[in-house]
Each structure stands twice: as C-alpha cells, then as structure tokens.
Amino acid sequence: MKYTPQDIGRLVRETRKGLGVTQKELALTSGTGLRFIIELEKGKETAEIGKVLTILRTLGIQLTLTPPAATKRG
C-alpha cells in the first residue's frame, strides 16, 4: 500500500486527538517543535523522516516496512 504525506498527517492527527493530546503536548513529549507537528499533520512533504518516526513512536503508531519480493534467477 502506498501512503502519502497527507495520509500520514491524517493518521497522526486522528491518533493524537483520539488520545486526547494537544499538538503542543505532543511536541513537548516528542522533543519536536509545535510548528513541526502542525506541518506534519497538514501533510508537509519535506518533513524530516527522523522526526516523523519519533512522532509515530511517541503516539504508539507502528510502522512496517516490507521489501519487495526477491526475484528468482535461473
């Protein structure tokens, strides 16, 4: 499945709100800035990947990466 920055932002926003956490609280808890949280939730395409992973981890969102299936030669 292909996810867009907007999909990730929506997931972060919905999860944060579901947990009853403000953007400011999430920024403080995750060690990022409020502006970063706002931009991430809006789907900013140039968000720093390390910070995005920190936010996902802080909210308890699991990320699974699956490499493409290896092709057989022979």
N, CA, C, O and CB atoms as a CASP TS submission, in Angstrom:
PFRMAT TS
TARGET T0000
AUTHOR 0000-0000-0000
METHOD Language model
MODEL 1
PARENT N/A
ATOM      1  N   MET     1       0.836  -1.177   0.000  1.00  0.00           N
ATOM      2  CA  MET     1       0.000   0.000   0.000  1.00  0.00           C
ATOM      3  C   MET     1       0.883   1.242   0.000  1.00  0.00           C
ATOM      4  O   MET     1       1.882   1.307   0.716  1.00  0.00           O
ATOM      5  CB  MET     1      -0.953  -0.003   1.211  1.00  0.00           C
ATOM      6  N   LYS     2       0.512   2.205  -0.793  1.00  0.00           N
ATOM      7  CA  LYS     2       1.281   3.438  -0.893  1.00  0.00           C
ATOM      8  C   LYS     2       0.626   4.524  -0.037  1.00  0.00           C
ATOM      9  O   LYS     2      -0.563   4.808  -0.186  1.00  0.00           O
ATOM     10  CB  LYS     2       1.395   3.898  -2.369  1.00  0.00           C
ATOM     11  N   TYR     3       1.407   5.123   0.854  1.00  0.00           N
ATOM     12  CA  TYR     3       0.903   6.186   1.715  1.00  0.00           C
ATOM     13  C   TYR     3       1.473   7.522   1.270  1.00  0.00           C
ATOM     14  O   TYR     3       2.627   7.603   0.849  1.00  0.00           O
ATOM     15  CB  TYR     3       1.254   5.911   3.190  1.00  0.00           C
ATOM     16  N   THR     4       0.679   8.552   1.362  1.00  0.00           N
ATOM     17  CA  THR     4       1.127   9.905   1.037  1.00  0.00           C
ATOM     18  C   THR     4       1.436  10.654   2.330  1.00  0.00           C
ATOM     19  O   THR     4       1.016  10.231   3.407  1.00  0.00           O
ATOM     20  CB  THR     4       0.054  10.665   0.201  1.00  0.00           C
ATOM     21  N   PRO     5       2.166  11.761   2.232  1.00  0.00           N
ATOM     22  CA  PRO     5       2.397  12.579   3.425  1.00  0.00           C
ATOM     23  C   PRO     5       1.073  13.024   4.065  1.00  0.00           C
ATOM     24  O   PRO     5       0.982  13.153   5.286  1.00  0.00           O
ATOM     25  CB  PRO     5       3.248  13.809   3.066  1.00  0.00           C
ATOM     26  N   GLN     6       0.064  13.255   3.242  1.00  0.00           N
ATOM     27  CA  GLN     6      -1.246  13.648   3.765  1.00  0.00           C
ATOM     28  C   GLN     6      -1.880  12.509   4.569  1.00  0.00           C
ATOM     29  O   GLN     6      -2.514  12.754   5.595  1.00  0.00           O
ATOM     30  CB  GLN     6      -2.177  14.067   2.613  1.00  0.00           C
ATOM     31  N   ASP     7      -1.714  11.263   4.105  1.00  0.00           N
ATOM     32  CA  ASP     7      -2.237  10.099   4.839  1.00  0.00           C
ATOM     33  C   ASP     7      -1.569   9.986   6.211  1.00  0.00           C
ATOM     34  O   ASP     7      -2.235   9.743   7.217  1.00  0.00           O
ATOM     35  CB  ASP     7      -2.014   8.797   4.027  1.00  0.00           C
ATOM     36  N   ILE     8      -0.261  10.162   6.237  1.00  0.00           N
ATOM     37  CA  ILE     8       0.475  10.064   7.498  1.00  0.00           C
ATOM     38  C   ILE     8       0.060  11.202   8.421  1.00  0.00           C
ATOM     39  O   ILE     8      -0.143  10.985   9.616  1.00  0.00           O
ATOM     40  CB  ILE     8       2.006  10.095   7.250  1.00  0.00           C
ATOM     41  N   GLY     9      -0.067  12.408   7.886  1.00  0.00           N
ATOM     42  CA  GLY     9      -0.504  13.541   8.692  1.00  0.00           C
ATOM     43  C   GLY     9      -1.885  13.315   9.285  1.00  0.00           C
ATOM     44  O   GLY     9      -2.128  13.627  10.451  1.00  0.00           O
ATOM     45  N   ARG    10      -2.782  12.775   8.481  1.00  0.00           N
ATOM     46  CA  ARG    10      -4.143  12.491   8.947  1.00  0.00           C
ATOM     47  C   ARG    10      -4.117  11.446  10.067  1.00  0.00           C
ATOM     48  O   ARG    10      -4.823  11.586  11.066  1.00  0.00           O
ATOM     49  CB  ARG    10      -5.029  12.000   7.774  1.00  0.00           C
ATOM     50  N   LEU    11      -3.310  10.408   9.898  1.00  0.00           N
ATOM     51  CA  LEU    11      -3.195   9.365  10.916  1.00  0.00           C
ATOM     52  C   LEU    11      -2.643   9.937  12.221  1.00  0.00           C
ATOM     53  O   LEU    11      -3.142   9.619  13.301  1.00  0.00           O
ATOM     54  CB  LEU    11      -2.297   8.224  10.415  1.00  0.00           C
ATOM     55  N   VAL    12      -1.622  10.773  12.120  1.00  0.00           N
ATOM     56  CA  VAL    12      -1.041  11.394  13.311  1.00  0.00           C
ATOM     57  C   VAL    12      -2.091  12.252  14.013  1.00  0.00           C
ATOM     58  O   VAL    12      -2.259  12.154  15.228  1.00  0.00           O
ATOM     59  CB  VAL    12       0.199  12.249  12.937  1.00  0.00           C
ATOM     60  N   ARG    13      -2.798  13.092  13.255  1.00  0.00           N
ATOM     61  CA  ARG    13      -3.813  13.971  13.838  1.00  0.00           C
ATOM     62  C   ARG    13      -4.931  13.172  14.512  1.00  0.00           C
ATOM     63  O   ARG    13      -5.316  13.466  15.643  1.00  0.00           O
ATOM     64  CB  ARG    13      -4.403  14.885  12.760  1.00  0.00           C
ATOM     65  N   GLU    14      -5.449  12.157  13.809  1.00  0.00           N
ATOM     66  CA  GLU    14      -6.540  11.354  14.362  1.00  0.00           C
ATOM     67  C   GLU    14      -6.103  10.595  15.620  1.00  0.00           C
ATOM     68  O   GLU    14      -6.852  10.512  16.594  1.00  0.00           O
ATOM     69  CB  GLU    14      -7.052  10.367  13.310  1.00  0.00           C
ATOM     70  N   THR    15      -4.898  10.049  15.589  1.00  0.00           N
ATOM     71  CA  THR    15      -4.386   9.319  16.750  1.00  0.00           C
ATOM     72  C   THR    15      -4.175  10.261  17.930  1.00  0.00           C
ATOM     73  O   THR    15      -4.557   9.953  19.059  1.00  0.00           O
ATOM     74  CB  THR    15      -3.070   8.605  16.400  1.00  0.00           C
ATOM     75  N   ARG    16      -3.567  11.401  17.659  1.00  0.00           N
ATOM     76  CA  ARG    16      -3.310  12.390  18.716  1.00  0.00           C
ATOM     77  C   ARG    16      -4.617  12.821  19.367  1.00  0.00           C
ATOM     78  O   ARG    16      -4.731  12.849  20.593  1.00  0.00           O
ATOM     79  CB  ARG    16      -2.567  13.620  18.146  1.00  0.00           C
ATOM     80  N   LYS    17      -5.598  13.156  18.540  1.00  0.00           N
ATOM     81  CA  LYS    17      -6.888  13.600  19.073  1.00  0.00           C
ATOM     82  C   LYS    17      -7.583  12.473  19.830  1.00  0.00           C
ATOM     83  O   LYS    17      -8.203  12.706  20.867  1.00  0.00           O
ATOM     84  CB  LYS    17      -7.790  14.109  17.941  1.00  0.00           C
ATOM     85  N   GLY    18      -7.477  11.251  19.307  1.00  0.00           N
ATOM     86  CA  GLY    18      -8.073  10.105  19.981  1.00  0.00           C
ATOM     87  C   GLY    18      -7.485   9.858  21.360  1.00  0.00           C
ATOM     88  O   GLY    18      -8.159   9.344  22.253  1.00  0.00           O
ATOM     89  N   LEU    19      -6.228  10.227  21.522  1.00  0.00           N
ATOM     90  CA  LEU    19      -5.556  10.079  22.815  1.00  0.00           C
ATOM     91  C   LEU    19      -5.795  11.278  23.727  1.00  0.00           C
ATOM     92  O   LEU    19      -5.384  11.281  24.887  1.00  0.00           O
ATOM     93  CB  LEU    19      -4.063   9.885  22.608  1.00  0.00           C
ATOM     94  N   GLY    20      -6.466  12.298  23.185  1.00  0.00           N
ATOM     95  CA  GLY    20      -6.737  13.494  23.985  1.00  0.00           C
ATOM     96  C   GLY    20      -5.509  14.345  24.228  1.00  0.00           C
ATOM     97  O   GLY    20      -5.392  14.990  25.270  1.00  0.00           O
ATOM     98  N   VAL    21      -4.587  14.353  23.265  1.00  0.00           N
ATOM     99  CA  VAL    21      -3.326  15.084  23.390  1.00  0.00           C
ATOM    100  C   VAL    21      -3.370  16.301  22.469  1.00  0.00           C
ATOM    101  O   VAL    21      -3.802  16.196  21.321  1.00  0.00           O
ATOM    102  CB  VAL    21      -2.105  14.167  23.046  1.00  0.00           C
ATOM    103  N   THR    22      -2.928  17.445  22.966  1.00  0.00           N
ATOM    104  CA  THR    22      -2.860  18.633  22.122  1.00  0.00           C
ATOM    105  C   THR    22      -1.594  18.588  21.259  1.00  0.00           C
ATOM    106  O   THR    22      -0.674  17.816  21.526  1.00  0.00           O
ATOM    107  CB  THR    22      -2.885  19.920  22.988  1.00  0.00           C
ATOM    108  N   GLN    23      -1.567  19.417  20.236  1.00  0.00           N
ATOM    109  CA  GLN    23      -0.368  19.499  19.407  1.00  0.00           C
ATOM    110  C   GLN    23       0.825  19.953  20.246  1.00  0.00           C
ATOM    111  O   GLN    23       1.935  19.447  20.083  1.00  0.00           O
ATOM    112  CB  GLN    23      -0.590  20.463  18.221  1.00  0.00           C
ATOM    113  N   LYS    24       0.592  20.892  21.127  1.00  0.00           N
ATOM    114  CA  LYS    24       1.666  21.399  21.978  1.00  0.00           C
ATOM    115  C   LYS    24       2.194  20.308  22.899  1.00  0.00           C
ATOM    116  O   LYS    24       3.405  20.176  23.074  1.00  0.00           O
ATOM    117  CB  LYS    24       1.178  22.591  22.803  1.00  0.00           C
ATOM    118  N   GLU    25       1.298  19.527  23.487  1.00  0.00           N
ATOM    119  CA  GLU    25       1.718  18.427  24.364  1.00  0.00           C
ATOM    120  C   GLU    25       2.524  17.387  23.592  1.00  0.00           C
ATOM    121  O   GLU    25       3.525  16.875  24.093  1.00  0.00           O
ATOM    122  CB  GLU    25       0.496  17.764  25.017  1.00  0.00           C
ATOM    123  N   LEU    26       2.087  17.076  22.376  1.00  0.00           N
ATOM    124  CA  LEU    26       2.816  16.104  21.559  1.00  0.00           C
ATOM    125  C   LEU    26       4.203  16.627  21.222  1.00  0.00           C
ATOM    126  O   LEU    26       5.181  15.879  21.258  1.00  0.00           O
ATOM    127  CB  LEU    26       2.039  15.787  20.268  1.00  0.00           C
ATOM    128  N   ALA    27       4.287  17.899  20.899  1.00  0.00           N
ATOM    129  CA  ALA    27       5.593  18.499  20.590  1.00  0.00           C
ATOM    130  C   ALA    27       6.529  18.396  21.792  1.00  0.00           C
ATOM    131  O   ALA    27       7.695  18.030  21.646  1.00  0.00           O
ATOM    132  CB  ALA    27       5.427  19.979  20.171  1.00  0.00           C
ATOM    133  N   LEU    28       6.017  18.718  22.971  1.00  0.00           N
ATOM    134  CA  LEU    28       6.846  18.657  24.177  1.00  0.00           C
ATOM    135  C   LEU    28       7.255  17.224  24.513  1.00  0.00           C
ATOM    136  O   LEU    28       8.406  16.968  24.865  1.00  0.00           O
ATOM    137  CB  LEU    28       6.101  19.272  25.357  1.00  0.00           C
ATOM    138  N   THR    29       6.320  16.307  24.403  1.00  0.00           N
ATOM    139  CA  THR    29       6.588  14.906  24.730  1.00  0.00           C
ATOM    140  C   THR    29       7.587  14.268  23.771  1.00  0.00           C
ATOM    141  O   THR    29       8.422  13.459  24.177  1.00  0.00           O
ATOM    142  CB  THR    29       5.297  14.115  24.717  1.00  0.00           C
ATOM    143  N   SER    30       7.495  14.638  22.503  1.00  0.00           N
ATOM    144  CA  SER    30       8.351  14.014  21.495  1.00  0.00           C
ATOM    145  C   SER    30       9.661  14.755  21.274  1.00  0.00           C
ATOM    146  O   SER    30      10.539  14.267  20.562  1.00  0.00           O
ATOM    147  CB  SER    30       7.612  13.919  20.195  1.00  0.00           C
ATOM    148  N   GLY    31       9.798  15.931  21.879  1.00  0.00           N
ATOM    149  CA  GLY    31      11.032  16.691  21.713  1.00  0.00           C
ATOM    150  C   GLY    31      11.129  17.400  20.374  1.00  0.00           C
ATOM    151  O   GLY    31      12.225  17.708  19.906  1.00  0.00           O
ATOM    152  N   THR    32       9.989  17.658  19.760  1.00  0.00           N
ATOM    153  CA  THR    32       9.970  18.402  18.499  1.00  0.00           C
ATOM    154  C   THR    32       9.287  19.733  18.748  1.00  0.00           C
ATOM    155  O   THR    32       8.864  20.023  19.868  1.00  0.00           O
ATOM    156  CB  THR    32       9.242  17.600  17.367  1.00  0.00           C
ATOM    157  N   GLY    33       9.179  20.536  17.712  1.00  0.00           N
ATOM    158  CA  GLY    33       8.525  21.828  17.848  1.00  0.00           C
ATOM    159  C   GLY    33       7.057  21.777  17.459  1.00  0.00           C
ATOM    160  O   GLY    33       6.623  20.897  16.715  1.00  0.00           O
ATOM    161  N   LEU    34       6.306  22.730  17.972  1.00  0.00           N
ATOM    162  CA  LEU    34       4.885  22.825  17.644  1.00  0.00           C
ATOM    163  C   LEU    34       4.688  23.015  16.144  1.00  0.00           C
ATOM    164  O   LEU    34       3.803  22.402  15.546  1.00  0.00           O
ATOM    165  CB  LEU    34       4.231  23.981  18.416  1.00  0.00           C
ATOM    166  N   ARG    35       5.507  23.857  15.545  1.00  0.00           N
ATOM    167  CA  ARG    35       5.396  24.107  14.101  1.00  0.00           C
ATOM    168  C   ARG    35       5.566  22.801  13.313  1.00  0.00           C
ATOM    169  O   ARG    35       4.868  22.572  12.325  1.00  0.00           O
ATOM    170  CB  ARG    35       6.454  25.149  13.647  1.00  0.00           C
ATOM    171  N   PHE    36       6.500  21.948  13.759  1.00  0.00           N
ATOM    172  CA  PHE    36       6.710  20.671  13.071  1.00  0.00           C
ATOM    173  C   PHE    36       5.452  19.818  13.131  1.00  0.00           C
ATOM    174  O   PHE    36       5.059  19.228  12.124  1.00  0.00           O
ATOM    175  CB  PHE    36       7.896  19.909  13.689  1.00  0.00           C
ATOM    176  N   ILE    37       4.809  19.745  14.304  1.00  0.00           N
ATOM    177  CA  ILE    37       3.596  18.949  14.461  1.00  0.00           C
ATOM    178  C   ILE    37       2.506  19.482  13.542  1.00  0.00           C
ATOM    179  O   ILE    37       1.835  18.704  12.864  1.00  0.00           O
ATOM    180  CB  ILE    37       3.119  18.958  15.928  1.00  0.00           C
ATOM    181  N   ILE    38       2.325  20.779  13.510  1.00  0.00           N
ATOM    182  CA  ILE    38       1.305  21.396  12.667  1.00  0.00           C
ATOM    183  C   ILE    38       1.554  21.060  11.200  1.00  0.00           C
ATOM    184  O   ILE    38       0.633  20.661  10.488  1.00  0.00           O
ATOM    185  CB  ILE    38       1.284  22.922  12.872  1.00  0.00           C
ATOM    186  N   GLU    39       2.790  21.221  10.752  1.00  0.00           N
ATOM    187  CA  GLU    39       3.121  20.946   9.350  1.00  0.00           C
ATOM    188  C   GLU    39       2.991  19.465   9.016  1.00  0.00           C
ATOM    189  O   GLU    39       2.534  19.116   7.928  1.00  0.00           O
ATOM    190  CB  GLU    39       4.535  21.419   9.042  1.00  0.00           C
ATOM    191  N   LEU    40       3.385  18.598   9.932  1.00  0.00           N
ATOM    192  CA  LEU    40       3.261  17.159   9.714  1.00  0.00           C
ATOM    193  C   LEU    40       1.793  16.784   9.542  1.00  0.00           C
ATOM    194  O   LEU    40       1.444  16.036   8.628  1.00  0.00           O
ATOM    195  CB  LEU    40       3.888  16.371  10.888  1.00  0.00           C
ATOM    196  N   GLU    41       0.943  17.297  10.408  1.00  0.00           N
ATOM    197  CA  GLU    41      -0.482  16.974  10.330  1.00  0.00           C
ATOM    198  C   GLU    41      -1.132  17.524   9.069  1.00  0.00           C
ATOM    199  O   GLU    41      -2.162  17.013   8.629  1.00  0.00           O
ATOM    200  CB  GLU    41      -1.202  17.511  11.547  1.00  0.00           C
ATOM    201  N   LYS    42      -0.541  18.561   8.485  1.00  0.00           N
ATOM    202  CA  LYS    42      -1.052  19.121   7.227  1.00  0.00           C
ATOM    203  C   LYS    42      -0.517  18.357   6.018  1.00  0.00           C
ATOM    204  O   LYS    42      -0.924  18.619   4.886  1.00  0.00           O
ATOM    205  CB  LYS    42      -0.677  20.603   7.113  1.00  0.00           C
ATOM    206  N   GLY    43       0.401  17.409   6.258  1.00  0.00           N
ATOM    207  CA  GLY    43       0.930  16.594   5.169  1.00  0.00           C
ATOM    208  C   GLY    43       2.114  17.192   4.447  1.00  0.00           C
ATOM    209  O   GLY    43       2.319  16.932   3.261  1.00  0.00           O
ATOM    210  N   LYS    44       2.893  17.987   5.146  1.00  0.00           N
ATOM    211  CA  LYS    44       4.076  18.593   4.529  1.00  0.00           C
ATOM    212  C   LYS    44       4.986  17.501   3.974  1.00  0.00           C
ATOM    213  O   LYS    44       5.367  16.573   4.688  1.00  0.00           O
ATOM    214  CB  LYS    44       4.845  19.472   5.554  1.00  0.00           C
ATOM    215  N   GLU    45       5.324  17.621   2.715  1.00  0.00           N
ATOM    216  CA  GLU    45       6.086  16.576   2.034  1.00  0.00           C
ATOM    217  C   GLU    45       7.564  16.564   2.373  1.00  0.00           C
ATOM    218  O   GLU    45       8.242  15.568   2.120  1.00  0.00           O
ATOM    219  CB  GLU    45       5.930  16.726   0.569  1.00  0.00           C
ATOM    220  N   THR    46       8.075  17.635   2.931  1.00  0.00           N
ATOM    221  CA  THR    46       9.506  17.692   3.233  1.00  0.00           C
ATOM    222  C   THR    46       9.801  17.511   4.720  1.00  0.00           C
ATOM    223  O   THR    46      10.863  17.913   5.196  1.00  0.00           O
ATOM    224  CB  THR    46      10.078  19.010   2.761  1.00  0.00           C
ATOM    225  N   ALA    47       8.873  16.914   5.448  1.00  0.00           N
ATOM    226  CA  ALA    47       9.083  16.682   6.876  1.00  0.00           C
ATOM    227  C   ALA    47      10.281  15.755   7.085  1.00  0.00           C
ATOM    228  O   ALA    47      10.457  14.781   6.354  1.00  0.00           O
ATOM    229  CB  ALA    47       7.812  16.081   7.526  1.00  0.00           C
ATOM    230  N   GLU    48      11.085  16.064   8.070  1.00  0.00           N
ATOM    231  CA  GLU    48      12.291  15.281   8.374  1.00  0.00           C
ATOM    232  C   GLU    48      11.905  13.885   8.862  1.00  0.00           C
ATOM    233  O   GLU    48      11.165  13.743   9.836  1.00  0.00           O
ATOM    234  CB  GLU    48      13.160  16.004   9.440  1.00  0.00           C
ATOM    235  N   ILE    49      12.405  12.868   8.189  1.00  0.00           N
ATOM    236  CA  ILE    49      11.999  11.482   8.462  1.00  0.00           C
ATOM    237  C   ILE    49      12.295  11.055   9.898  1.00  0.00           C
ATOM    238  O   ILE    49      11.492  10.344  10.503  1.00  0.00           O
ATOM    239  CB  ILE    49      12.703  10.539   7.500  1.00  0.00           C
ATOM    240  N   GLY    50      13.415  11.468  10.445  1.00  0.00           N
ATOM    241  CA  GLY    50      13.746  11.097  11.819  1.00  0.00           C
ATOM    242  C   GLY    50      12.726  11.628  12.813  1.00  0.00           C
ATOM    243  O   GLY    50      12.345  10.935  13.756  1.00  0.00           O
ATOM    244  N   LYS    51      12.288  12.858  12.596  1.00  0.00           N
ATOM    245  CA  LYS    51      11.280  13.447  13.482  1.00  0.00           C
ATOM    246  C   LYS    51       9.925  12.777  13.282  1.00  0.00           C
ATOM    247  O   LYS    51       9.188  12.563  14.244  1.00  0.00           O
ATOM    248  CB  LYS    51      11.163  14.961  13.234  1.00  0.00           C
ATOM    249  N   VAL    52       9.600  12.451  12.052  1.00  0.00           N
ATOM    250  CA  VAL    52       8.338  11.757  11.777  1.00  0.00           C
ATOM    251  C   VAL    52       8.320  10.420  12.517  1.00  0.00           C
ATOM    252  O   VAL    52       7.319  10.074  13.144  1.00  0.00           O
ATOM    253  CB  VAL    52       8.145  11.537  10.245  1.00  0.00           C
ATOM    254  N   LEU    53       9.408   9.678  12.447  1.00  0.00           N
ATOM    255  CA  LEU    53       9.488   8.391  13.145  1.00  0.00           C
ATOM    256  C   LEU    53       9.360   8.570  14.652  1.00  0.00           C
ATOM    257  O   LEU    53       8.747   7.743  15.327  1.00  0.00           O
ATOM    258  CB  LEU    53      10.805   7.685  12.814  1.00  0.00           C
ATOM    259  N   THR    54       9.933   9.640  15.180  1.00  0.00           N
ATOM    260  CA  THR    54       9.817   9.927  16.608  1.00  0.00           C
ATOM    261  C   THR    54       8.358  10.177  16.989  1.00  0.00           C
ATOM    262  O   THR    54       7.888   9.673  18.009  1.00  0.00           O
ATOM    263  CB  THR    54      10.683  11.142  16.986  1.00  0.00           C
ATOM    264  N   ILE    55       7.652  10.939  16.188  1.00  0.00           N
ATOM    265  CA  ILE    55       6.238  11.229  16.451  1.00  0.00           C
ATOM    266  C   ILE    55       5.422   9.948  16.406  1.00  0.00           C
ATOM    267  O   ILE    55       4.594   9.707  17.285  1.00  0.00           O
ATOM    268  CB  ILE    55       5.687  12.248  15.430  1.00  0.00           C
ATOM    269  N   LEU    56       5.651   9.121  15.384  1.00  0.00           N
ATOM    270  CA  LEU    56       4.913   7.859  15.270  1.00  0.00           C
ATOM    271  C   LEU    56       5.152   6.994  16.502  1.00  0.00           C
ATOM    272  O   LEU    56       4.216   6.419  17.057  1.00  0.00           O
ATOM    273  CB  LEU    56       5.328   7.096  13.992  1.00  0.00           C
ATOM    274  N   ARG    57       6.394   6.908  16.919  1.00  0.00           N
ATOM    275  CA  ARG    57       6.751   6.104  18.097  1.00  0.00           C
ATOM    276  C   ARG    57       6.103   6.678  19.360  1.00  0.00           C
ATOM    277  O   ARG    57       5.590   5.928  20.190  1.00  0.00           O
ATOM    278  CB  ARG    57       8.291   6.045  18.268  1.00  0.00           C
ATOM    279  N   THR    58       6.127   7.995  19.504  1.00  0.00           N
ATOM    280  CA  THR    58       5.535   8.645  20.674  1.00  0.00           C
ATOM    281  C   THR    58       4.041   8.347  20.774  1.00  0.00           C
ATOM    282  O   THR    58       3.516   8.155  21.871  1.00  0.00           O
ATOM    283  CB  THR    58       5.765  10.159  20.616  1.00  0.00           C
ATOM    284  N   LEU    59       3.358   8.307  19.631  1.00  0.00           N
ATOM    285  CA  LEU    59       1.918   8.046  19.616  1.00  0.00           C
ATOM    286  C   LEU    59       1.581   6.551  19.651  1.00  0.00           C
ATOM    287  O   LEU    59       0.415   6.175  19.775  1.00  0.00           O
ATOM    288  CB  LEU    59       1.301   8.674  18.384  1.00  0.00           C
ATOM    289  N   GLY    60       2.604   5.707  19.543  1.00  0.00           N
ATOM    290  CA  GLY    60       2.358   4.266  19.551  1.00  0.00           C
ATOM    291  C   GLY    60       1.927   3.722  18.203  1.00  0.00           C
ATOM    292  O   GLY    60       1.374   2.626  18.120  1.00  0.00           O
ATOM    293  N   ILE    61       2.177   4.484  17.146  1.00  0.00           N
ATOM    294  CA  ILE    61       1.836   4.038  15.789  1.00  0.00           C
ATOM    295  C   ILE    61       2.969   3.154  15.290  1.00  0.00           C
ATOM    296  O   ILE    61       4.133   3.554  15.301  1.00  0.00           O
ATOM    297  CB  ILE    61       1.601   5.258  14.817  1.00  0.00           C
ATOM    298  N   GLN    62       2.624   1.964  14.859  1.00  0.00           N
ATOM    299  CA  GLN    62       3.628   1.036  14.357  1.00  0.00           C
ATOM    300  C   GLN    62       3.796   1.204  12.847  1.00  0.00           C
ATOM    301  O   GLN    62       2.823   1.386  12.114  1.00  0.00           O
ATOM    302  CB  GLN    62       3.242  -0.417  14.700  1.00  0.00           C
ATOM    303  N   LEU    63       5.012   1.142  12.414  1.00  0.00           N
ATOM    304  CA  LEU    63       5.339   1.269  11.001  1.00  0.00           C
ATOM    305  C   LEU    63       5.978  -0.034  10.554  1.00  0.00           C
ATOM    306  O   LEU    63       6.923  -0.518  11.176  1.00  0.00           O
ATOM    307  CB  LEU    63       6.286   2.485  10.737  1.00  0.00           C
ATOM    308  N   THR    64       5.462  -0.593   9.482  1.00  0.00           N
ATOM    309  CA  THR    64       6.016  -1.834   8.954  1.00  0.00           C
ATOM    310  C   THR    64       6.535  -1.574   7.547  1.00  0.00           C
ATOM    311  O   THR    64       5.807  -1.081   6.685  1.00  0.00           O
ATOM    312  CB  THR    64       4.951  -2.975   8.956  1.00  0.00           C
ATOM    313  N   LEU    65       7.782  -1.904   7.327  1.00  0.00           N
ATOM    314  CA  LEU    65       8.385  -1.764   6.008  1.00  0.00           C
ATOM    315  C   LEU    65       8.587  -3.157   5.432  1.00  0.00           C
ATOM    316  O   LEU    65       9.151  -4.032   6.088  1.00  0.00           O
ATOM    317  CB  LEU    65       9.735  -0.979   6.075  1.00  0.00           C
ATOM    318  N   THR    66       8.136  -3.354   4.235  1.00  0.00           N
ATOM    319  CA  THR    66       8.257  -4.652   3.601  1.00  0.00           C
ATOM    320  C   THR    66       9.024  -4.499   2.292  1.00  0.00           C
ATOM    321  O   THR    66       8.566  -3.811   1.380  1.00  0.00           O
ATOM    322  CB  THR    66       6.865  -5.281   3.358  1.00  0.00           C
ATOM    323  N   PRO    67      10.181  -5.133   2.197  1.00  0.00           N
ATOM    324  CA  PRO    67      10.936  -5.038   0.945  1.00  0.00           C
ATOM    325  C   PRO    67      10.212  -5.795  -0.155  1.00  0.00           C
ATOM    326  O   PRO    67       9.408  -6.682   0.130  1.00  0.00           O
ATOM    327  CB  PRO    67      12.370  -5.586   1.121  1.00  0.00           C
ATOM    328  N   PRO    68      10.489  -5.455  -1.409  1.00  0.00           N
ATOM    329  CA  PRO    68       9.862  -6.196  -2.498  1.00  0.00           C
ATOM    330  C   PRO    68      10.322  -7.649  -2.478  1.00  0.00           C
ATOM    331  O   PRO    68      11.416  -7.962  -2.009  1.00  0.00           O
ATOM    332  CB  PRO    68      10.188  -5.547  -3.856  1.00  0.00           C
ATOM    333  N   ALA    69       9.483  -8.512  -2.984  1.00  0.00           N
ATOM    334  CA  ALA    69       9.832  -9.931  -3.043  1.00  0.00           C
ATOM    335  C   ALA    69      11.035 -10.096  -3.960  1.00  0.00           C
ATOM    336  O   ALA    69      11.131  -9.474  -5.018  1.00  0.00           O
ATOM    337  CB  ALA    69       8.627 -10.793  -3.543  1.00  0.00           C
ATOM    338  N   ALA    70      11.938 -10.944  -3.527  1.00  0.00           N
ATOM    339  CA  ALA    70      13.137 -11.210  -4.344  1.00  0.00           C
ATOM    340  C   ALA    70      12.726 -11.979  -5.592  1.00  0.00           C
ATOM    341  O   ALA    70      11.862 -12.855  -5.545  1.00  0.00           O
ATOM    342  CB  ALA    70      14.213 -12.014  -3.532  1.00  0.00           C
ATOM    343  N   THR    71      13.338 -11.646  -6.669  1.00  0.00           N
ATOM    344  CA  THR    71      13.036 -12.363  -7.905  1.00  0.00           C
ATOM    345  C   THR    71      14.008 -13.538  -8.044  1.00  0.00           C
ATOM    346  O   THR    71      15.180 -13.438  -7.679  1.00  0.00           O
ATOM    347  CB  THR    71      13.128 -11.410  -9.145  1.00  0.00           C
ATOM    348  N   LYS    72      13.519 -14.606  -8.555  1.00  0.00           N
ATOM    349  CA  LYS    72      14.366 -15.797  -8.745  1.00  0.00           C
ATOM    350  C   LYS    72      15.031 -15.735 -10.101  1.00  0.00           C
ATOM    351  O   LYS    72      14.421 -15.379 -11.110  1.00  0.00           O
ATOM    352  CB  LYS    72      13.538 -17.104  -8.611  1.00  0.00           C
ATOM    353  N   ARG    73      16.298 -16.091 -10.092  1.00  0.00           N
ATOM    354  CA  ARG    73      17.052 -16.141 -11.366  1.00  0.00           C
ATOM    355  C   ARG    73      17.424 -17.596 -11.626  1.00  0.00           C
ATOM    356  O   ARG    73      17.711 -18.363 -10.706  1.00  0.00           O
ATOM    357  CB  ARG    73      18.353 -15.220 -11.320  1.00  0.00           C
ATOM    358  N   GLY    74      17.411 -17.931 -12.835  1.00  0.00           N
ATOM    359  CA  GLY    74      17.909 -19.260 -13.076  1.00  0.00           C
ATOM    360  C   GLY    74      17.192 -19.932 -14.104  1.00  0.00           C
ATOM    361  O   GLY    74      17.502 -21.080 -14.424  1.00  0.00           O
TER
END
